């Protein structure tokens, strides 16, 4: 637990005295609730904002990015722009990607400086669920949905996929949740049931959902609650 004025002074350019003034002036909110008590004790899961901006302690960084088509999930690439190219240079070089996306897949990409946090998020042992919005060439049949939900054997793989969750969104659009990350897994799963993926968008990793206010190529810091739920 940390005193609020100390947290504000550490996470911003304000002095301890200036932090107390900002708090008493009502400029600080905890989980979107106003707080005017400088000695209030806060935990790591509380989101602290100053003038509407999220405050984070210096050290590890955690970002979400809405990856557009044509951007690769790599630190550098000679032929294509990378996810790190979309970030300010002063922070990009310190970050690595937790859970990659194919060049033609859009949506939620997590970047961090915290190796242990990203390992917990991506380790096969954890079985972290990932949700995708999948646009298909043909409507998904009930039989195909059942096969996806039961798990199916993919070409050149020795074991069947783990059971998936399927939710019908539109005639040719489904929401698919899987808990593993095999090579081109979603595309291969749909091909195995006689369909074809036209577009793929990742909307969620574990409890962390892509912020709907982020346009393609935009990013923001994760909230304290999101960091705690992800790691």
C-alpha positions as CSV (number, residue, x, y, z in Angstrom):
1,X,0.0,0.0,0.0
2,X,1.3,3.5,-0.9
3,X,0.2,7.0,0.2
4,X,-1.6,8.8,-2.6
5,X,0.6,12.0,-2.4
6,X,3.7,9.8,-2.6
7,X,2.4,7.9,-5.5
8,X,1.5,11.1,-7.4
9,X,4.9,12.7,-6.7
10,X,6.7,9.5,-7.8
11,X,4.7,9.0,-11.0
12,X,4.6,12.6,-12.2
13,X,6.9,15.7,-12.2
14,X,5.1,17.2,-9.2
15,X,6.8,17.7,-5.9
16,X,5.3,16.1,-2.8
17,X,3.8,19.6,-1.8
18,X,2.4,20.1,-5.3
19,X,0.9,16.6,-5.3
20,X,-0.9,17.4,-2.1
21,X,-2.3,20.6,-3.6
22,X,-3.4,18.8,-6.7
23,X,-5.2,16.2,-4.5
24,X,-6.9,18.7,-2.3
25,X,-8.0,20.6,-5.5
26,X,-9.9,17.5,-6.7
27,X,-7.6,16.9,-9.7
28,X,-6.9,13.3,-8.7
29,X,-9.3,10.3,-9.0
30,X,-9.1,6.7,-7.8
31,X,-10.8,4.2,-10.1
32,X,-12.7,7.2,-11.5
33,X,-13.8,8.4,-8.0
34,X,-12.6,11.7,-6.7
35,X,-10.2,11.6,-3.7
36,X,-9.0,14.6,-1.8
37,X,-7.1,12.7,0.9
38,X,-3.4,13.0,0.4
39,X,-2.7,10.2,2.9
40,X,-5.1,7.7,1.4
41,X,-3.5,4.3,1.0
42,X,-3.8,2.8,-2.5
43,X,-3.0,-0.7,-3.8
44,X,-1.4,-1.8,-7.1
45,X,-4.8,-2.5,-8.6
46,X,-6.2,1.0,-8.2
47,X,-6.2,3.3,-11.2
48,X,-4.9,6.7,-10.3
49,X,-5.5,9.6,-12.7
50,X,-4.3,13.2,-12.5
51,X,-6.3,15.6,-14.7
52,X,-7.7,12.6,-16.5
53,X,-4.3,11.1,-17.3
54,X,-3.4,7.7,-15.9
55,X,-0.4,7.8,-13.5
56,X,2.1,4.9,-13.5
57,X,5.2,4.4,-11.4
58,X,8.5,4.5,-13.2
59,X,9.9,1.1,-14.0
60,X,8.1,-1.5,-15.9
61,X,5.8,-0.4,-18.7
62,X,2.7,-2.2,-20.1
63,X,1.0,-1.0,-23.3
64,X,-1.8,-2.2,-25.5
65,X,-1.7,-1.5,-29.2
66,X,-4.4,-1.8,-31.9
67,X,-2.3,-3.4,-34.6
68,X,-3.3,-2.6,-38.2
69,X,-2.9,-4.8,-41.3
70,X,0.6,-4.8,-42.8
71,X,2.5,-4.3,-39.5
72,X,4.6,-7.2,-38.3
73,X,4.9,-8.2,-34.6
74,X,8.7,-7.9,-34.5
75,X,11.3,-5.5,-33.1
76,X,12.7,-4.9,-36.6
77,X,12.0,-5.9,-40.2
78,X,13.7,-4.8,-43.4
79,X,10.5,-5.1,-45.5
80,X,7.6,-4.1,-43.4
81,X,6.8,-1.6,-40.6
82,X,6.9,-3.2,-37.1
83,X,4.7,-2.7,-34.1
84,X,7.5,-0.8,-32.4
85,X,7.7,1.6,-35.3
86,X,4.2,2.9,-34.2
87,X,5.5,3.9,-30.8
88,X,7.6,6.9,-29.7
89,X,11.3,6.2,-30.1
90,X,12.1,6.9,-26.4
91,X,10.0,4.0,-25.2
92,X,10.0,1.6,-28.2
93,X,13.5,0.3,-27.7
94,X,12.7,-0.9,-24.2
95,X,9.6,-3.0,-25.0
96,X,9.0,-6.5,-26.3
97,X,5.8,-8.1,-27.6
98,X,3.8,-10.5,-25.5
99,X,1.9,-12.7,-27.9
100,X,2.4,-12.0,-31.6
101,X,0.0,-11.5,-34.5
102,X,0.4,-12.4,-38.2
103,X,1.0,-9.5,-40.6
104,X,-2.6,-9.6,-41.9
105,X,-4.2,-10.0,-38.4
106,X,-5.4,-6.9,-36.6
107,X,-6.2,-6.0,-33.0
108,X,-4.9,-6.4,-29.5
109,X,-1.1,-6.5,-29.1
110,X,0.5,-6.2,-25.7
111,X,3.9,-4.8,-25.2
112,X,5.9,-4.6,-22.0
113,X,9.3,-4.3,-20.4
114,X,8.4,-6.9,-17.8
115,X,9.7,-10.3,-19.0
116,X,8.2,-12.3,-16.1
117,X,4.7,-10.7,-16.8
118,X,4.8,-11.5,-20.5
119,X,6.0,-15.1,-19.8
120,X,3.1,-15.7,-17.4
121,X,0.8,-14.4,-20.1
122,X,2.2,-16.4,-23.0
123,X,3.3,-19.7,-21.4
124,X,1.5,-22.7,-22.8
125,X,1.1,-24.0,-19.2
126,X,-1.1,-21.1,-18.3
127,X,-3.6,-21.7,-21.1
128,X,-4.5,-18.0,-21.4
129,X,-7.6,-17.6,-23.5
130,X,-7.5,-15.4,-26.6
131,X,-10.6,-14.1,-28.4
132,X,-10.7,-13.4,-32.1
133,X,-13.4,-11.9,-34.4
134,X,-13.2,-14.1,-37.5
135,X,-14.7,-13.1,-40.9
136,X,-15.4,-16.2,-43.0
137,X,-15.9,-17.0,-46.7
138,X,-18.9,-19.1,-45.9
139,X,-21.4,-19.4,-43.0
140,X,-20.1,-21.7,-40.2
141,X,-22.2,-24.9,-40.1
142,X,-23.4,-26.3,-36.7
143,X,-21.3,-29.4,-37.3
144,X,-18.2,-27.3,-37.9
145,X,-18.9,-25.3,-34.7
146,X,-19.2,-28.5,-32.7
147,X,-15.9,-29.7,-34.1
148,X,-14.1,-26.5,-33.2
149,X,-15.6,-26.7,-29.7
150,X,-14.6,-30.3,-29.2
151,X,-11.0,-29.9,-30.5
152,X,-9.8,-31.2,-33.8
153,X,-6.6,-32.5,-35.4
154,X,-4.7,-30.1,-37.6
155,X,-2.5,-31.2,-40.4
156,X,1.1,-32.1,-39.4
157,X,0.2,-31.7,-35.7
158,X,0.5,-34.7,-33.4
159,X,-2.3,-33.8,-31.0
160,X,-5.8,-32.2,-31.4
161,X,-6.4,-28.6,-30.5
162,X,-7.8,-27.8,-27.1
163,X,-11.6,-27.2,-27.0
164,X,-12.5,-23.7,-28.3
165,X,-15.5,-21.5,-27.7
166,X,-17.6,-20.4,-30.6
167,X,-20.1,-17.5,-30.7
168,X,-22.1,-16.6,-33.8
169,X,-22.0,-12.9,-34.5
170,X,-23.3,-12.6,-38.0
171,X,-23.9,-14.9,-40.9
172,X,-20.2,-15.2,-41.8
173,X,-18.7,-13.8,-38.7
174,X,-17.9,-15.7,-35.5
175,X,-16.1,-15.0,-32.2
176,X,-13.6,-17.7,-31.5
177,X,-11.8,-18.2,-28.2
178,X,-8.8,-20.5,-28.0
179,X,-6.3,-21.2,-25.2
180,X,-3.2,-22.0,-27.1
181,X,-1.0,-20.4,-29.8
182,X,-0.1,-22.8,-32.5
183,X,1.3,-21.6,-35.9
184,X,-1.6,-19.9,-37.8
185,X,-3.9,-21.7,-35.5
186,X,-7.2,-20.0,-36.2
187,X,-6.8,-20.1,-40.0
188,X,-5.8,-23.8,-39.8
189,X,-8.8,-24.6,-37.6
190,X,-11.3,-23.1,-39.9
191,X,-9.6,-24.7,-42.9
192,X,-9.9,-28.1,-41.2
193,X,-13.7,-27.7,-41.1
194,X,-13.9,-26.7,-44.7
195,X,-14.0,-22.9,-44.4
196,X,-11.6,-20.0,-45.1
197,X,-10.7,-17.0,-42.9
198,X,-11.2,-13.7,-44.8
199,X,-10.2,-11.4,-41.9
200,X,-8.9,-11.9,-38.4
201,X,-9.0,-9.5,-35.4
202,X,-7.9,-10.2,-31.9
203,X,-10.2,-8.5,-29.3
204,X,-9.1,-10.0,-26.0
205,X,-6.2,-11.7,-24.2
206,X,-7.2,-13.2,-20.9
207,X,-9.1,-10.4,-19.0
208,X,-7.5,-7.6,-21.1
209,X,-9.9,-6.4,-23.8
210,X,-8.8,-4.1,-26.7
211,X,-9.9,-0.5,-25.8
212,X,-12.6,0.4,-28.4
213,X,-11.5,4.0,-28.5
214,X,-8.1,3.0,-30.0
215,X,-8.0,3.3,-33.7
216,X,-5.6,1.3,-35.9
217,X,-2.0,2.0,-34.9
218,X,-3.0,3.8,-31.6
219,X,-1.9,2.6,-28.2
220,X,-2.3,3.4,-24.5
221,X,-0.8,2.3,-21.1
222,X,-2.5,-0.5,-19.4
223,X,-4.4,0.3,-16.2
224,X,-3.2,-1.1,-12.9
225,X,-6.2,-3.5,-12.9
226,X,-5.4,-4.7,-16.4
227,X,-1.7,-5.3,-15.5
228,X,-2.8,-7.3,-12.4
229,X,-5.3,-9.4,-14.3
230,X,-2.8,-10.1,-17.1
231,X,0.2,-11.2,-15.0
